[in-house]
Amino acid sequence: MSGRSEPAPAPAASEGMAKDTSMGPSGPGFEHGMTGTRARPRASSGPQQRREITLDAVRRSRQDDRTQDDRTGDADCAADRAAHQEVSLTGPAAAVRRYPAVPMNELDPAELEPGNVLNFWDARAYLEYYYAHARVPDDEAEMFRFFARGLADIGRHFEAGIELGCGPVLHRAAQVVPWVERLDMADINDDNLEEIRRWLRGDPGAFDWSVYLGGENGALDAEDRRGTLAEREALMRARIRPVRCNLRAAMPLGAPVAYPLVSSYYSIEWVIPTIAGRRATMGRVASLVSPGGWLLLAGVHATDYCMVNGQRGVCAHVTQADLRRLLGELGFDPATLRITVTPGLRPAESGIQGTFMAYAQRGCDA
């Protein structure tokens, strides 16, 4: 945590073929700021103006400069992706058809369960309390390293990716943008998406992510300083597009789409905070991963609640064994699954018992 001087505890033993032996407790943004010194948010140092990425712009760019379809080495898998209307298909018409500008998935507040974090969500307060650090917290550094290794291990460049339930945060997207031509940041909450837009525009009051991107133990450090902070921020502004989604809906994006790369961090256990709700949410997330595509996941482990904006937010209980079993049932290849669990910081205070991090490939016949 920010301001901690003592060594962080070692993580719990990992499952899977690859183990994470880095030091440091892990937890979501909900934990950040529970202890330690918090710096004031800083205005972003990025450019003040940014051309809006529209469907017309996507269509024009795809007419002249198409990237090669994702390499899988499996012709049958490519055919399956076509059948599932994968977003990485070439052709301007396909790109427009698969990206509705505003999905018509409205959420009735009366649907929300008691304790659902959306009942008392405040995007700006969340950022200021949990992410306004002068240094990268240990748990975030741990996750930067895990997913940097994971993306390098996958070793593919994708035409499109999506981060589901992105909230108002951008530091995870910073790790993904070098591997995609475009990254859709999807959330149901308009205030969350507006925080994303403010940073993309370079608004003076936008939250400053430079500590997490370019600071010690940040995203660039996890990649052995591949590029500069300015280059990474420019890449994010060129490739990120905010979109609406509703993970409680049968079609979260309002259309039957699929992506070759899907990520979701601290989301699946909060959408519908019950065991049945978690399974349903995971099914909808999996439906957005194209056959042969990859899923990156992180969330709270063996946890029933955590403190969010001063209130107790209820979540679905998820364990490493649950996740392994559920991913297998949803068609992800167990041989590709990498998963690790790290302990939470101050669980008696925060409620968070630990964090899981995982990635896996969906089977071509899923």
N, C-alpha and C positions, 0 to 999 in steps of 0.2 A: 504494500500500500504506500501511497505517497506519504513521505515523512517517516517511514519506518527505517530504523537503523539496524535492527537485529536481522540475522539470516532468516530467510523464509524457510518453512518446513519443506521436507522432500515430498514429492507427489506420491500418491498411492500407486501400487503396482498396476501396470497397464495390461490390457488384453490385446489380442491381435498379434500380427506378425511383426509389427514395428512398435517399439516401446519408446515412451517419452521420459527421459531421465533428467529433464531440466529442473532447476530449483524453483520454488515459489508456489504459494497457494493460488488457486484459481477460482474465479467466480465471475458472474456477469457484471454489467455496468451497475446493477442494483447494489453491489457491495462497495463500489468505488466511493470513497469519501466517508465511509463509516468511521474511519480513524485517520489521523494524519493531517497534514497541512494541505489546504486546497488553495490554488491560485485563482485569481479572478479570470473569467473568460476574456480572451483577447480578440480584437478584431482580426479577421482573416487578412493575410498578406497577399492573397491572390488577386487576379485582375478584377477590375471593378465592373466590367461588362462581359457578358457571355451570350453568344448567339443561341437562342433556344433550339434544342434538338426536337424538331417536329417530324411528323410522319412524312411530310413532303420532302424534308431534308434527307430523311432515311432513304426514301425512294430514289431521289436524285443521286445520292452517293452510291447506292447499290447498282445503278445503271452503268456506271463507269468503272467501278472498282470493287469487284466481288472477291472476297477471300475464298480460298479453297475450302470445301466442306471438311469438317473435322475428320482427322485421320483415325480410323478404327482398325483398318486391316481386315475388315469383315464385310463383304458385300451384302450378305443377308441382313446384317445389322443396319447397314445404310438403307436398305429397302424398308426395314421395319420403321426407321425414323421417318421416312417419307410417308408411310401409311399413318403415322401418328401426327402429321402436320408439324414437324419439328421446325422451330424458328430459324435454324441454321440453313434451311433450304435457300438456294439462290433464287433471284428473281424479284423485281420490285413489287409486283402484285402480291406475292406471297408475304413479303414483309409487312405491307399495309394491312392485309387481311388478318394477320395474326397479332396485330398490336392495336386493339381498341383504345382510343384516346382516353376515355373515362369509363371504365367498366361500371355497369349499372348494378352494383352490389351494395345497396344501402343497408346499414345495420340499425335495427330498432333498439334503442337503449334498454327497452323493457326485456329484451332477450338476454341481457347480461346476467350472469350468475352473481350472487353476493360474493364480494371479495375479488371479483374480476378487476384487474388493474385498470381497465378502460373506464371504470366508474369514477376514478379520481386521477386520471392521467394528466400531467402537465409537462409538455415536451421541453419547454425552456428550463423549468425548475429541475427536471431530470438531468439535463445537460450540465447545468451549473453546479448541481450538488455532487454528481457522480463522475464527471469527466473533467472538471476544471483543475487539473493537476499540473504541478510544475515539472513532474517527471512521470514516466510511464510506470504504472503500478506493476507489481510483480506478477499478478495474475494475468494482466493483459500481455505482458512480455512473454509469458509462457504460451499463451494462445497464438501470438504472432509467430513464434518459433514453430509450433506444431503445424499450422496451416501453411507456412512458408515451405516446410519440408513436404507437406502433402501435395501442394500444387506442383512442386518440382518433381515429386514422385509420379504424379499423373502425367506430367510432361506433354500436355496437349494445348494447342491454341484453339479457342472456341470462337465461333462467330458471334454468339450471344450468350449472356448469362443473366440470372435474376437472383436478387437477394430478397427473400420473403420475410415480411414482418420486420423491415429494416429499422423501424423507429426513426429517431432524429439523428442517428449516428452514421459516421462515414469512414471510420478507421479500418473496419474490416474490408470495405470496398476497395480501399487503397491497396490491399494485397491482391485482389482479384483482377483489377483493371489491366495489368500487364498481360494477362492470359486471355482476354476477351476483346472482341471488336466493339462490343457494346454491353453495358451492364444496366439492367433495369432495377431500380430501387423501389420496392413495392411495399405499401403499407395501407391500412384502412383509415388511419388517422390523418386528417388534413394538416394539422399543426406539425406533425412529424415530417410530412412531405415538404411543408413550407420551410422548415429548418434546412432541409436538404437543398431546396431551391435557393435559399438565401446564400448558402455557401457557394453553390455553383455560379451564381451571379457575381459573387465577390462583394456582397453588400457589406458596408462598414460594420454593421452590428452582428454579422454572421459569427457563429462559434468558430474558434480557431483550433484546428486539428493538428497544427504543426508539431506539437510535442509528440503526439502519437505516431505521426508519419515520419518525421525526421529526427526526433530526439533519441537519446540513448535508450537502447532496448525497444525501439519502435519498429514500425513496419520495414523501413529501409535497413535497419540494423539486422533484422531477422533474415534479410536477403543478402547479407554481406555488402551492404551499401551499393546496391545496383541502381545507379542513377542518383539524381539530386532531388531535394525536396521540391524545388520549383518544377522540375520535369514531371514528378509524380502528380503534383497538383494539377498541372496542365493536362496530363493524361486523364485524370479523373473528370475534369470539366469537359473534356472532349467526348468521353465515352459513357458517362452516367446519365440516365434519364429517370426521373421520378414517375411512377405510375401508381394508380389505385389498385388495391386488391382486398379481398375479404376471404380469409382462410376458413371462415365459418360457412361459406357458400359452396355449393356443389361444383361450380366453376369459379375458382377464386379470381380469375382475371376477366370473367364475363365471356369467355370464348374457350373452346377446346384447344389450348396451346400446349407446347412442350419445349423445353430448353435443354441443350446439351450440358449445361452447368447450372446447378441450382444450389443456393446456400441459404441457410436460415440459422440465426444465432439467438438464443434465448427467446424463442417465439412459440414453438410447438407446445410447450407445457403450459403456456399462459392463455392461448386462444380460447379454449374451453377447459377450464381447470379441473377436469375429472379424468379418471382412467379411460373411460369410454370416449371422452372428448379428445384426449391425446391420441388415441388410436385413429379416430376419424380425421383429425387434423393431419396426422402423418400420412394417411391414405391420400388426402388431397395434395399434400406436398409431393408425394411420390408420383402422383399422376402428372405433375408438371415436369418430371425428369424424363427425357426421351430415352428410348431403348439404347443402351450403350453409353448413356450419359452419366454424369457424376453428381453426387450430393455431398455437400459440406454441412455439418451440423455441430452446434454447441448448445449447451443448456445447463440448467441446474440439476445436480445429481442427488437422488434420494432426499429430495426436499419437498416440503408441503406448503411453504409460504416464504416470503421475504418482505422486508420493509421497502415500500416504494412511496416516495413523496410523503413520508411520515405515517403511512398507513400500511396495514398488513395486507399484502397482495397474495391471493391464493393461487397455487399452481398444481398441476398434475404431478404425481409422484413418478419419477422416471429413474430406473436403475440401469447400470451397464448391461445386465442380463436382459432386461426388458427391451432395450434398444437393439441389442444383437438379434433377439428373437423376432422383433417386429420388422426390422429391415429385411431379414430373410423371408418373412411371410409376404412382404411387399415386392419381392423379386430382385433384391440386391444380392450380388454375388458375395457369399461369405469369404471367399478367398481374397477379395479386394478390400475388405473392411479393415480399417485401422481405427482403433479407439483407445482413449486414455482417460483416466479420471484423476483429478487432483482435489485435495481437501479444500473446504471453504475456510474463510477467515472469520473468526469470531462468530461461529454459528449460533451461539446462545443469544447474541445481539441481533445479527442479521437474519437468522433463520436459514441461511444457506449452508447446507452440509457439504457441498462439493460441486464440481463442474465436470461435465463430460465434454469431450471433443472427439469428433469422428468424421470419417469420409469413406465413401463406398461407391462402387459402380453398379448401375442398374443393368440387369441381364438383357441381352438382345431380344429374348423371347418374353420379357415381362409384360 
